[in-house]
Amino acid sequence: MSLKVLLANAPNPTANGNASNYACYPHIGVIQLATAVRDSYGGQVELQVVDGGISNTAQVQQAVRDFAPDLVGISALTPTYGEALKIAATAEQAGARVVLGDDHAGFFPELILDNRPEIDYIVANDVGETPFVELIGALIRGGSVTGVSSLVHRRDGVAVRNHAPQYALTDRNTIPDLGFIRDELDVYAETYREQFGHLHSHKVIPITVNNARGCENGYKRCTYCSIADLRVNTGDPRGFWKAIDVYNREFGINLFFEVYDSFTASPRYVDALIDATPPHLRRRIDNGELEVMVYARALGLTKRNNVDKCRLGVTRVNIGLDAADPEMLEAQRKNKTTDATNLEAIRMLNKAGISVHASYIAGAPGERARTLDRTIDGIRQMLGEVELSSVEFSRFIPLPNSPAWDLLVDYERPNFFNVI
């Protein structure tokens, strides 16, 4: 049988136009899933991708009604879970089955299935490409889903969880085909240019790539960190450069944001990326035609000559400085990072000619007026000594799977203390 599949990431419930990076980049995850399904099943599946980053919930719901899919796959984060449920209800009314994925769904799969009849399946794995392709295969064959890895589903009305292996990105990390959203690429580029165009000397067309995941902090996660799996998981370095080459040639993209949780987490992988750089792309990087942006930790940048490794083409680094008050850095579990460490990292990047986006978090456990004043004073002092291209403040939100969430759930016995 053939299958019609619509994939969407749930929109934010409120307009976040002032948030950093909002709608600057496509939601690459759902595009990757669509690409993997097409590559596996070809004409057996008709696919449509809708990005909630540039579409509101009503528009996604209308797309579901118009397309009349057999299956609707929704990416749901904690802030967008409520909108995901609205889309799921519309899909159920249209006669489609619904599968949820991404962080929030993976944190509470049984709870969701027990309370939300409009949800049929949940992919409970941080790397969902293989499970989703297996699910599509099972639905095409009309067979059982009991063999679909990492799937949570109902059996006799009870939620059951299939075996969930850890997937290596070296084994499978499909390059998302931007052809699925070709007509929308200019929308993201224009939004990016409105916010960050002044940082570039030429017209920029951005995209995210994700060829590596994980953080050197490992299980000692920061207080606010809710990333499902912090183990370092790196893909084939040649795949990174293949994505850049294809995206540049076919879509004119020239800014690549590698959203690796921390660029400094795996020096060997970065060395392999440098060694694998194709000569024709090396020339374009040296000529300033291609740029790379990364996340990095200040402490990691000051070690192992990691700033020098930014010759990979990195022109901008996003660093989570979080606070300039020692008390709050400790409260956020920054693990030996100090305001002096932050300053040293920025100095090193400035010297290398790399711009720095500094992000801070206000309202963490223990935050008071005096600690926030110290952070603001620290930023002012820092700006007198180093150069920052942009500064961002975010509200502290205790998301599921973070130490802060554990404190809310059980203040006297938070789970994260048990694994340190």
Residue pairs with C-beta under 8 A, 6 or more apart in sequence:
1 44
1 140
1 142
2 43
2 44
2 45
2 46
2 140
3 41
3 44
3 45
3 46
3 70
3 71
3 136
3 139
3 140
4 45
4 46
4 48
4 67
4 68
4 69
4 70
4 71
5 34
5 37
5 45
5 46
5 47
5 48
5 69
5 70
5 71
5 72
5 73
5 136
6 47
6 48
6 49
6 50
6 63
6 64
6 67
6 69
6 71
6 72
6 73
6 91
6 96
7 30
7 33
7 34
7 47
7 48
7 49
7 50
7 72
7 73
7 74
7 75
8 30
8 49
8 50
8 51
8 52
8 55
8 60
8 63
8 72
8 73
8 74
8 75
8 87
9 27
9 29
9 30
9 51
9 52
9 53
9 74
9 75
9 80
9 102
10 52
10 57
10 60
10 74
10 75
10 76
10 77
10 80
10 81
10 83
10 84
10 87
11 52
11 53
11 55
11 56
11 57
11 60
11 80
11 83
12 22
12 52
12 79
12 80
12 83
13 57
13 79
13 80
13 82
13 83
16 22
17 23
20 195
20 357
20 359
20 390
20 392
20 394
21 195
22 53
22 191
23 53
23 54
23 187
23 188
23 191
24 188
24 191
24 192
24 195
24 196
24 206
25 53
25 188
25 192
25 206
25 207
25 208
25 257
26 51
26 53
26 178
26 181
26 184
26 185
26 188
26 207
26 208
27 51
27 52
27 53
27 75
28 176
28 207
28 208
28 209
28 210
29 75
29 101
29 102
29 128
30 49
30 51
30 73
30 75
31 49
31 176
31 177
31 178
31 180
31 181
32 129
32 174
32 175
32 176
33 73
33 128
33 129
33 132
34 47
34 49
34 176
34 177
34 180
35 174
35 175
35 176
35 177
35 180
36 129
36 132
36 133
36 172
36 174
37 45
37 47
37 132
37 133
37 136
38 45
38 47
38 177
39 174
40 133
40 136
40 137
41 136
41 137
41 140
44 140
45 136
45 140
47 180
48 63
48 67
48 69
49 180
49 181
50 59
50 60
50 63
51 181
51 184
52 60
52 80
52 83
53 188
54 184
54 187
54 188
55 63
57 83
57 86
57 87
60 87
61 86
61 87
61 90
64 72
64 87
64 90
64 91
64 94
64 96
65 90
65 94
68 94
68 95
68 96
69 91
69 94
69 96
70 96
70 97
70 139
71 96
71 97
71 98
71 99
71 136
71 139
72 87
72 88
72 91
72 96
72 97
72 98
72 99
73 98
73 99
73 100
73 101
73 132
74 84
74 87
74 88
74 98
74 99
74 100
74 101
75 84
75 100
75 101
75 102
76 84
76 100
76 101
76 102
76 103
76 104
76 105
77 102
77 103
77 104
78 103
78 104
78 107
78 226
78 399
78 400
79 397
80 104
81 104
84 100
84 104
85 116
85 118
88 98
88 100
88 116
88 118
88 119
89 118
91 97
91 98
91 118
92 98
92 117
92 118
97 120
97 121
97 139
98 118
98 119
98 120
98 121
99 119
99 120
99 121
99 122
99 123
99 132
99 135
100 112
100 119
100 121
100 122
100 123
101 122
101 123
101 128
101 132
102 128
103 226
103 227
103 228
103 399
103 400
103 401
104 400
105 112
105 122
105 123
105 124
106 122
106 123
106 124
106 125
106 126
106 228
107 228
107 400
107 401
108 400
109 122
109 124
109 152
109 159
109 161
110 152
110 159
110 161
112 119
112 122
113 119
113 122
113 152
113 153
113 154
113 159
114 159
120 153
120 154
121 135
121 145
121 151
121 152
121 153
122 151
122 152
122 153
123 131
123 132
123 135
123 150
123 151
123 152
124 150
124 151
124 152
124 161
124 164
125 131
125 149
125 150
125 164
125 167
126 213
126 227
126 228
126 229
127 166
127 167
127 169
127 213
127 229
127 233
128 150
129 167
129 172
129 173
129 174
130 149
130 150
130 167
130 172
131 148
131 149
131 150
131 151
134 147
134 148
134 149
134 151
135 145
135 148
135 151
138 144
138 145
138 147
138 148
139 145
145 151
145 153
145 162
146 155
146 162
147 162
148 162
149 162
149 163
149 164
149 165
150 162
150 163
150 164
150 165
151 161
151 162
152 159
152 160
152 161
152 162
153 159
153 160
153 162
154 160
166 229
166 231
166 233
167 233
168 233
169 211
169 212
169 213
169 233
169 234
169 235
169 236
170 234
170 235
170 236
173 210
173 211
173 235
173 236
173 239
175 239
175 242
175 243
175 246
178 185
178 207
178 247
178 250
178 251
178 253
182 251
185 205
185 251
185 253
188 206
188 207
189 204
189 205
189 206
192 204
192 206
192 255
193 203
193 204
196 204
196 390
197 204
199 316
199 355
199 389
199 390
200 255
200 291
201 288
202 254
202 288
204 254
204 255
204 291
205 251
205 252
205 253
205 254
205 255
206 253
206 255
206 256
206 257
207 247
207 251
207 253
207 255
207 256
207 257
208 256
208 257
208 258
208 259
209 240
209 243
209 244
209 247
209 256
209 257
209 258
209 259
210 258
210 259
210 260
211 234
211 235
211 236
211 237
211 239
211 240
211 243
211 258
211 260
212 232
212 233
212 234
212 235
212 258
212 260
212 265
212 266
212 269
213 229
213 232
213 233
213 234
213 260
213 261
214 229
214 230
214 231
214 232
214 233
214 234
214 260
214 261
214 262
214 265
214 266
215 221
215 225
215 227
215 230
215 232
215 261
215 262
215 265
215 297
216 232
216 262
216 264
216 265
216 266
216 297
216 300
217 225
217 230
217 262
217 297
217 335
218 230
218 231
219 230
219 419
219 420
220 333
220 335
220 420
221 227
221 230
221 333
221 402
221 403
221 416
222 320
222 322
222 332
222 333
222 334
222 335
222 403
223 331
223 332
223 333
223 364
223 365
223 402
223 403
223 404
224 332
224 361
224 364
224 396
224 397
224 398
224 399
224 402
224 403
224 404
225 402
225 403
226 399
226 400
226 401
226 402
226 405
227 261
227 401
228 401
230 261
232 265
232 266
232 269
234 266
234 269
237 269
237 272
237 273
237 275
237 276
238 276
240 258
240 273
240 276
241 273
241 276
241 277
241 278
241 281
243 256
244 256
244 281
244 290
245 278
245 281
247 253
247 256
248 254
248 284
248 290
254 289
254 290
254 291
255 290
255 291
255 292
255 293
256 290
256 291
256 292
256 293
257 292
257 293
257 294
258 292
258 293
258 294
259 295
260 294
260 295
261 295
262 295
262 296
262 297
262 300
263 270
263 294
263 295
263 296
263 300
263 306
263 314
263 317
264 296
264 297
264 299
264 300
264 301
264 303
264 304
264 306
265 300
267 304
267 306
267 309
270 306
270 309
270 312
271 309
273 312
274 309
274 311
274 312
277 285
277 312
281 290
284 290
285 291
285 292
285 312
285 313
290 313
291 313
291 314
291 315
291 316
292 312
292 313
292 314
292 315
293 314
293 315
293 316
293 317
293 318
294 310
294 314
294 316
294 317
294 318
295 317
295 318
295 319
295 320
296 306
296 317
296 318
296 319
296 345
297 319
297 320
297 337
298 319
298 321
298 337
298 341
298 342
298 344
298 345
298 346
299 334
299 335
299 336
299 337
299 341
299 345
300 306
301 307
301 317
301 319
301 345
301 348
301 349
302 341
302 344
302 345
302 348
307 345
307 348
307 349
307 352
307 354
308 352
310 317
310 349
310 352
310 354
314 354
315 354
315 355
316 354
316 355
316 356
316 357
316 389
317 349
317 354
317 355
317 356
317 357
318 357
318 359
319 342
319 345
319 346
319 356
319 357
319 358
319 359
320 359
320 361
321 342
321 358
321 359
321 360
322 328
322 329
322 332
322 334
322 359
322 360
322 361
322 364
323 329
323 332
323 360
323 361
323 364
323 371
323 375
323 378
324 339
324 342
324 360
324 374
324 375
324 376
324 377
324 378
324 379
324 381
324 382
325 339
325 371
325 372
325 374
325 375
325 378
326 338
326 339
327 366
327 371
327 374
328 364
328 366
328 367
328 371
328 374
328 375
329 337
329 338
329 339
331 364
331 365
331 366
331 367
332 361
332 364
333 403
339 378
342 382
343 382
343 385
343 386
346 356
346 358
346 382
346 386
346 387
346 388
347 385
347 386
349 355
349 356
350 356
350 386
350 387
355 387
355 389
356 386
356 387
356 388
356 389
357 388
357 389
357 390
357 391
357 392
358 379
358 388
358 390
358 391
358 392
359 391
359 392
359 393
359 394
360 375
360 379
360 391
360 392
360 393
360 394
361 393
361 394
361 395
361 396
362 372
362 375
362 393
362 394
362 395
362 396
363 395
363 396
364 396
364 404
365 396
365 404
365 407
367 396
379 391
382 388
396 404
398 404
398 405
398 407
398 408
399 405
403 414
403 416
406 414
406 415
406 416
407 414
409 415
